[in-house]
Amino acid sequence: MSVTLSEAAANHVSKFIAKRGKGVGVRLGVKTTGCSGMAYKLEYADEEAPDDLVFESHGLKVLVDPKSLPYIDGTELDFVREGLNEGFKFNNPNVKNECGCGESFNV
């Protein structure tokens, strides 16, 4: 079981943490919403919560709540630039379907 960061995502997160002056990594989870059932939650983490599952990737921590792990196990968080757009991309091997706008998914 693991959740990882690509090198591009780790570089982006590291730069942002350095700019804000605090943080240990990112917190990744899922919530029930959207037209396909679930959506990703992503935020910068300043500290670990007692029930967090902690994965190390490129020197950063990826914190996951235990309830979300079955839906995102094996996911790689990437940071991509496509034309003028840039942002995080979730490479999740568990996804069976995504909605047309790409904001939600189901497993």
MARDREN-913658 format. One record per atom (N, C-alpha, C): residue number from 0; atom name; z, y negated, x. Coordinates in nm, 3 decimals. Example, Ala and Ser with C-alpha at 12.3 -4.5 7.8 and 13.67 -1.06 7.14 Angstrom:
BEGIN
ATOM marti miba      up   north    east
ATOM     0    N   0.780   0.569   1.319
ATOM     0   CA   0.780   0.450   1.230
ATOM     0    C   0.780   0.330   1.320
ATOM     1    N   0.708   0.225   1.285
ATOM     1   CA   0.714   0.106   1.367
ATOM     1    C   0.787  -0.003   1.290
//
This chain:
BEGIN
ATOM marti miba      up   north    east
ATOM     0    N   0.000   0.118   0.085
ATOM     0   CA   0.000   0.000   0.000
ATOM     0    C   0.000  -0.124   0.089
ATOM     1    N  -0.092  -0.215   0.058
ATOM     1   CA  -0.094  -0.339   0.135
ATOM     1    C  -0.181  -0.444   0.067
ATOM     2    N  -0.153  -0.567   0.102
ATOM     2   CA  -0.234  -0.681   0.064
ATOM     2    C  -0.252  -0.761   0.193
ATOM     3    N  -0.376  -0.800   0.225
ATOM     3   CA  -0.403  -0.864   0.353
ATOM     3    C  -0.476  -0.996   0.337
ATOM     4    N  -0.481  -1.070   0.447
ATOM     4   CA  -0.558  -1.193   0.458
ATOM     4    C  -0.673  -1.169   0.553
ATOM     5    N  -0.789  -1.224   0.523
ATOM     5   CA  -0.898  -1.223   0.621
ATOM     5    C  -0.861  -1.325   0.729
ATOM     6    N  -0.934  -1.322   0.838
ATOM     6   CA  -0.909  -1.418   0.945
ATOM     6    C  -0.932  -1.561   0.895
ATOM     7    N  -1.037  -1.580   0.814
ATOM     7   CA  -1.068  -1.714   0.760
ATOM     7    C  -0.955  -1.762   0.668
ATOM     8    N  -0.903  -1.674   0.585
ATOM     8   CA  -0.793  -1.712   0.495
ATOM     8    C  -0.667  -1.743   0.576
ATOM     9    N  -0.638  -1.661   0.677
ATOM     9   CA  -0.519  -1.685   0.760
ATOM     9    C  -0.529  -1.819   0.831
ATOM    10    N  -0.647  -1.852   0.883
ATOM    10   CA  -0.666  -1.982   0.949
ATOM    10    C  -0.643  -2.097   0.851
ATOM    11    N  -0.697  -2.085   0.730
ATOM    11   CA  -0.680  -2.190   0.630
ATOM    11    C  -0.533  -2.206   0.591
ATOM    12    N  -0.465  -2.095   0.566
ATOM    12   CA  -0.323  -2.099   0.528
ATOM    12    C  -0.240  -2.158   0.641
ATOM    13    N  -0.267  -2.116   0.765
ATOM    13   CA  -0.191  -2.167   0.880
ATOM    13    C  -0.205  -2.318   0.893
ATOM    14    N  -0.328  -2.368   0.878
ATOM    14   CA  -0.350  -2.513   0.887
ATOM    14    C  -0.276  -2.587   0.777
ATOM    15    N  -0.279  -2.532   0.655
ATOM    15   CA  -0.212  -2.599   0.544
ATOM    15    C  -0.061  -2.599   0.563
ATOM    16    N  -0.006  -2.487   0.609
ATOM    16   CA   0.139  -2.479   0.633
ATOM    16    C   0.179  -2.578   0.742
ATOM    17    N   0.099  -2.588   0.848
ATOM    17   CA   0.128  -2.684   0.954
ATOM    17    C   0.124  -2.827   0.901
ATOM    18    N   0.028  -2.856   0.814
ATOM    18   CA   0.014  -2.991   0.757
ATOM    18    C   0.134  -3.025   0.667
ATOM    19    N   0.180  -2.928   0.587
ATOM    19   CA   0.292  -2.957   0.497
ATOM    19    C   0.427  -2.946   0.568
ATOM    20    N   0.430  -2.884   0.685
ATOM    20   CA   0.551  -2.882   0.766
ATOM    20    C   0.651  -2.773   0.732
ATOM    21    N   0.618  -2.683   0.643
ATOM    21   CA   0.708  -2.573   0.609
ATOM    21    C   0.629  -2.463   0.540
ATOM    22    N   0.685  -2.343   0.541
ATOM    22   CA   0.623  -2.230   0.473
ATOM    22    C   0.618  -2.107   0.561
ATOM    23    N   0.618  -1.991   0.497
ATOM    23   CA   0.612  -1.864   0.570
ATOM    23    C   0.483  -1.789   0.542
ATOM    24    N   0.408  -1.831   0.441
ATOM    24   CA   0.285  -1.762   0.404
ATOM    24    C   0.247  -1.793   0.261
ATOM    25    N   0.191  -1.692   0.194
ATOM    25   CA   0.147  -1.710   0.056
ATOM    25    C   0.211  -1.605  -0.034
ATOM    26    N   0.228  -1.643  -0.160
ATOM    26   CA   0.279  -1.552  -0.263
ATOM    26    C   0.162  -1.522  -0.356
ATOM    27    N   0.133  -1.393  -0.373
ATOM    27   CA   0.021  -1.350  -0.454
ATOM    27    C   0.071  -1.259  -0.564
ATOM    28    N   0.021  -1.281  -0.685
ATOM    28   CA   0.059  -1.198  -0.799
ATOM    28    C  -0.046  -1.207  -0.907
ATOM    29    N  -0.016  -1.147  -1.020
ATOM    29   CA  -0.106  -1.155  -1.136
ATOM    29    C  -0.027  -1.198  -1.258
ATOM    30    N  -0.098  -1.256  -1.353
ATOM    30   CA  -0.039  -1.292  -1.482
ATOM    30    C  -0.136  -1.250  -1.591
ATOM    31    N  -0.084  -1.226  -1.708
ATOM    31   CA  -0.166  -1.188  -1.823
ATOM    31    C  -0.225  -1.315  -1.884
ATOM    32    N  -0.358  -1.323  -1.883
ATOM    32   CA  -0.426  -1.441  -1.935
ATOM    32    C  -0.577  -1.419  -1.928
ATOM    33    N  -0.652  -1.511  -1.979
ATOM    33   CA  -0.797  -1.509  -1.966
ATOM    33    C  -0.865  -1.411  -2.058
ATOM    34    N  -0.997  -1.413  -2.055
ATOM    34   CA  -1.075  -1.330  -2.146
ATOM    34    C  -1.084  -1.185  -2.101
ATOM    35    N  -1.052  -1.155  -1.974
ATOM    35   CA  -1.055  -1.016  -1.928
ATOM    35    C  -0.916  -0.954  -1.914
ATOM    36    N  -0.811  -1.032  -1.933
ATOM    36   CA  -0.677  -0.974  -1.935
ATOM    36    C  -0.580  -1.021  -1.830
ATOM    37    N  -0.625  -1.038  -1.704
ATOM    37   CA  -0.535  -1.080  -1.598
ATOM    37    C  -0.601  -1.184  -1.510
ATOM    38    N  -0.516  -1.267  -1.449
ATOM    38   CA  -0.564  -1.367  -1.354
ATOM    38    C  -0.470  -1.367  -1.235
ATOM    39    N  -0.522  -1.408  -1.121
ATOM    39   CA  -0.441  -1.414  -1.000
ATOM    39    C  -0.353  -1.538  -1.001
ATOM    40    N  -0.235  -1.522  -0.942
ATOM    40   CA  -0.146  -1.635  -0.914
ATOM    40    C  -0.137  -1.644  -0.763
ATOM    41    N  -0.158  -1.762  -0.709
ATOM    41   CA  -0.151  -1.782  -0.565
ATOM    41    C  -0.080  -1.913  -0.537
ATOM    42    N   0.021  -1.908  -0.451
ATOM    42   CA   0.092  -2.029  -0.414
ATOM    42    C   0.146  -2.013  -0.272
ATOM    43    N   0.172  -2.124  -0.208
ATOM    43   CA   0.233  -2.120  -0.076
ATOM    43    C   0.380  -2.086  -0.093
ATOM    44    N   0.432  -2.005  -0.001
ATOM    44   CA   0.571  -1.960  -0.009
ATOM    44    C   0.653  -2.023   0.103
ATOM    45    N   0.764  -2.083   0.067
ATOM    45   CA   0.853  -2.141   0.167
ATOM    45    C   0.956  -2.041   0.216
ATOM    46    N   0.987  -1.941   0.132
ATOM    46   CA   1.084  -1.838   0.172
ATOM    46    C   1.061  -1.713   0.089
ATOM    47    N   1.116  -1.604   0.135
ATOM    47   CA   1.104  -1.477   0.064
ATOM    47    C   1.207  -1.471  -0.048
ATOM    48    N   1.168  -1.414  -0.162
ATOM    48   CA   1.262  -1.384  -0.270
ATOM    48    C   1.317  -1.243  -0.245
ATOM    49    N   1.436  -1.214  -0.297
ATOM    49   CA   1.498  -1.084  -0.270
ATOM    49    C   1.414  -0.963  -0.310
ATOM    50    N   1.336  -0.973  -0.416
ATOM    50   CA   1.258  -0.857  -0.462
ATOM    50    C   1.114  -0.857  -0.412
ATOM    51    N   1.075  -0.953  -0.329
ATOM    51   CA   0.938  -0.959  -0.276
ATOM    51    C   0.906  -0.838  -0.189
ATOM    52    N   0.784  -0.789  -0.203
ATOM    52   CA   0.730  -0.694  -0.107
ATOM    52    C   0.657  -0.779  -0.003
ATOM    53    N   0.681  -0.755   0.123
ATOM    53   CA   0.630  -0.841   0.229
ATOM    53    C   0.529  -0.765   0.314
ATOM    54    N   0.410  -0.823   0.327
ATOM    54   CA   0.305  -0.769   0.411
ATOM    54    C   0.272  -0.873   0.517
ATOM    55    N   0.259  -0.831   0.641
ATOM    55   CA   0.222  -0.921   0.751
ATOM    55    C   0.072  -0.911   0.773
ATOM    56    N   0.008  -1.026   0.789
ATOM    56   CA  -0.135  -1.028   0.814
ATOM    56    C  -0.169  -1.150   0.899
ATOM    57    N  -0.223  -1.127   1.018
ATOM    57   CA  -0.260  -1.236   1.110
ATOM    57    C  -0.142  -1.329   1.135
ATOM    58    N  -0.022  -1.275   1.146
ATOM    58   CA   0.095  -1.356   1.177
ATOM    58    C   0.155  -1.430   1.059
ATOM    59    N   0.102  -1.409   0.940
ATOM    59   CA   0.154  -1.473   0.819
ATOM    59    C   0.207  -1.368   0.723
ATOM    60    N   0.294  -1.411   0.634
ATOM    60   CA   0.348  -1.320   0.534
ATOM    60    C   0.271  -1.335   0.403
ATOM    61    N   0.241  -1.222   0.343
ATOM    61   CA   0.184  -1.217   0.208
ATOM    61    C   0.293  -1.156   0.122
ATOM    62    N   0.349  -1.235   0.031
ATOM    62   CA   0.460  -1.193  -0.054
ATOM    62    C   0.406  -1.154  -0.191
ATOM    63    N   0.447  -1.037  -0.239
ATOM    63   CA   0.397  -0.985  -0.366
ATOM    63    C   0.515  -0.937  -0.449
ATOM    64    N   0.518  -0.974  -0.577
ATOM    64   CA   0.623  -0.921  -0.664
ATOM    64    C   0.589  -0.776  -0.698
ATOM    65    N   0.691  -0.690  -0.711
ATOM    65   CA   0.666  -0.547  -0.733
ATOM    65    C   0.583  -0.515  -0.857
ATOM    66    N   0.593  -0.595  -0.963
ATOM    66   CA   0.517  -0.569  -1.085
ATOM    66    C   0.367  -0.592  -1.066
ATOM    67    N   0.331  -0.682  -0.975
ATOM    67   CA   0.190  -0.714  -0.952
ATOM    67    C   0.121  -0.616  -0.858
ATOM    68    N   0.197  -0.550  -0.770
ATOM    68   CA   0.135  -0.468  -0.667
ATOM    68    C   0.039  -0.361  -0.719
ATOM    69    N   0.067  -0.290  -0.828
ATOM    69   CA  -0.030  -0.189  -0.873
ATOM    69    C  -0.168  -0.246  -0.906
ATOM    70    N  -0.175  -0.373  -0.943
ATOM    70   CA  -0.301  -0.436  -0.980
ATOM    70    C  -0.375  -0.495  -0.860
ATOM    71    N  -0.303  -0.523  -0.750
ATOM    71   CA  -0.366  -0.590  -0.636
ATOM    71    C  -0.352  -0.511  -0.506
ATOM    72    N  -0.301  -0.389  -0.513
ATOM    72   CA  -0.289  -0.307  -0.392
ATOM    72    C  -0.426  -0.289  -0.328
ATOM    73    N  -0.435  -0.313  -0.198
ATOM    73   CA  -0.561  -0.300  -0.127
ATOM    73    C  -0.644  -0.428  -0.125
ATOM    74    N  -0.596  -0.534  -0.188
ATOM    74   CA  -0.671  -0.659  -0.196
ATOM    74    C  -0.670  -0.732  -0.062
ATOM    75    N  -0.785  -0.788  -0.027
ATOM    75   CA  -0.795  -0.879   0.086
ATOM    75    C  -0.822  -1.018   0.029
ATOM    76    N  -0.739  -1.113   0.068
ATOM    76   CA  -0.758  -1.253   0.029
ATOM    76    C  -0.845  -1.318   0.136
ATOM    77    N  -0.959  -1.370   0.096
ATOM    77   CA  -1.053  -1.433   0.189
ATOM    77    C  -1.064  -1.581   0.154
ATOM    78    N  -1.113  -1.660   0.248
ATOM    78   CA  -1.142  -1.801   0.222
ATOM    78    C  -1.288  -1.823   0.255
ATOM    79    N  -1.366  -1.865   0.156
ATOM    79   CA  -1.511  -1.874   0.173
ATOM    79    C  -1.562  -2.014   0.140
ATOM    80    N  -1.673  -2.047   0.206
ATOM    80   CA  -1.746  -2.170   0.177
ATOM    80    C  -1.884  -2.129   0.129
ATOM    81    N  -1.921  -2.176   0.011
ATOM    81   CA  -2.052  -2.147  -0.046
ATOM    81    C  -2.113  -2.279  -0.088
ATOM    82    N  -2.206  -2.328  -0.007
ATOM    82   CA  -2.264  -2.459  -0.035
ATOM    82    C  -2.158  -2.567  -0.020
ATOM    83    N  -2.139  -2.646  -0.124
ATOM    83   CA  -2.039  -2.752  -0.122
ATOM    83    C  -1.902  -2.704  -0.168
ATOM    84    N  -1.895  -2.581  -0.217
ATOM    84   CA  -1.769  -2.528  -0.269
ATOM    84    C  -1.698  -2.444  -0.164
ATOM    85    N  -1.566  -2.449  -0.168
ATOM    85   CA  -1.486  -2.363  -0.083
ATOM    85    C  -1.361  -2.323  -0.160
ATOM    86    N  -1.308  -2.206  -0.126
ATOM    86   CA  -1.187  -2.161  -0.193
ATOM    86    C  -1.155  -2.017  -0.159
ATOM    87    N  -1.044  -1.972  -0.214
ATOM    87   CA  -1.001  -1.835  -0.192
ATOM    87    C  -1.081  -1.738  -0.278
ATOM    88    N  -1.109  -1.623  -0.222
ATOM    88   CA  -1.180  -1.516  -0.292
ATOM    88    C  -1.096  -1.390  -0.280
ATOM    89    N  -1.079  -1.320  -0.390
ATOM    89   CA  -0.998  -1.199  -0.395
ATOM    89    C  -1.091  -1.077  -0.390
ATOM    90    N  -1.084  -1.003  -0.283
ATOM    90   CA  -1.160  -0.879  -0.269
ATOM    90    C  -1.068  -0.765  -0.310
ATOM    91    N  -1.068  -0.735  -0.441
ATOM    91   CA  -0.975  -0.640  -0.499
ATOM    91    C  -1.049  -0.511  -0.538
ATOM    92    N  -1.019  -0.399  -0.471
ATOM    92   CA  -1.089  -0.275  -0.502
ATOM    92    C  -1.053  -0.214  -0.637
ATOM    93    N  -0.950  -0.265  -0.703
ATOM    93   CA  -0.904  -0.211  -0.831
ATOM    93    C  -0.975  -0.270  -0.951
ATOM    94    N  -1.048  -0.378  -0.934
ATOM    94   CA  -1.111  -0.449  -1.045
ATOM    94    C  -1.223  -0.365  -1.106
ATOM    95    N  -1.215  -0.346  -1.237
ATOM    95   CA  -1.320  -0.274  -1.310
ATOM    95    C  -1.419  -0.370  -1.372
ATOM    96    N  -1.370  -0.484  -1.427
ATOM    96   CA  -1.454  -0.585  -1.491
ATOM    96    C  -1.395  -0.723  -1.464
ATOM    97    N  -1.486  -0.822  -1.458
ATOM    97   CA  -1.445  -0.961  -1.447
ATOM    97    C  -1.513  -1.038  -1.559
ATOM    98    N  -1.450  -1.148  -1.600
ATOM    98   CA  -1.515  -1.232  -1.701
ATOM    98    C  -1.630  -1.308  -1.635
ATOM    99    N  -1.715  -1.366  -1.714
ATOM    99   CA  -1.832  -1.436  -1.663
ATOM    99    C  -1.800  -1.551  -1.571
ATOM   100    N  -1.690  -1.619  -1.594
ATOM   100   CA  -1.657  -1.735  -1.510
ATOM   100    C  -1.581  -1.692  -1.385
ATOM   101    N  -1.539  -1.566  -1.376
ATOM   101   CA  -1.471  -1.516  -1.256
ATOM   101    C  -1.324  -1.551  -1.249
ATOM   102    N  -1.268  -1.606  -1.355
ATOM   102   CA  -1.128  -1.647  -1.353
ATOM   102    C  -1.031  -1.535  -1.389
ATOM   103    N  -1.078  -1.431  -1.456
ATOM   103   CA  -0.988  -1.323  -1.494
ATOM   103    C  -1.057  -1.188  -1.475
ATOM   104    N  -0.976  -1.082  -1.477
ATOM   104   CA  -1.026  -0.948  -1.448
ATOM   104    C  -0.943  -0.845  -1.522
ATOM   105    N  -0.989  -0.718  -1.519
ATOM   105   CA  -0.907  -0.608  -1.567
ATOM   105    C  -0.925  -0.490  -1.472
ATOM   106    N  -0.825  -0.401  -1.476
ATOM   106   CA  -0.828  -0.283  -1.388
ATOM   106    C  -0.830  -0.157  -1.469
//
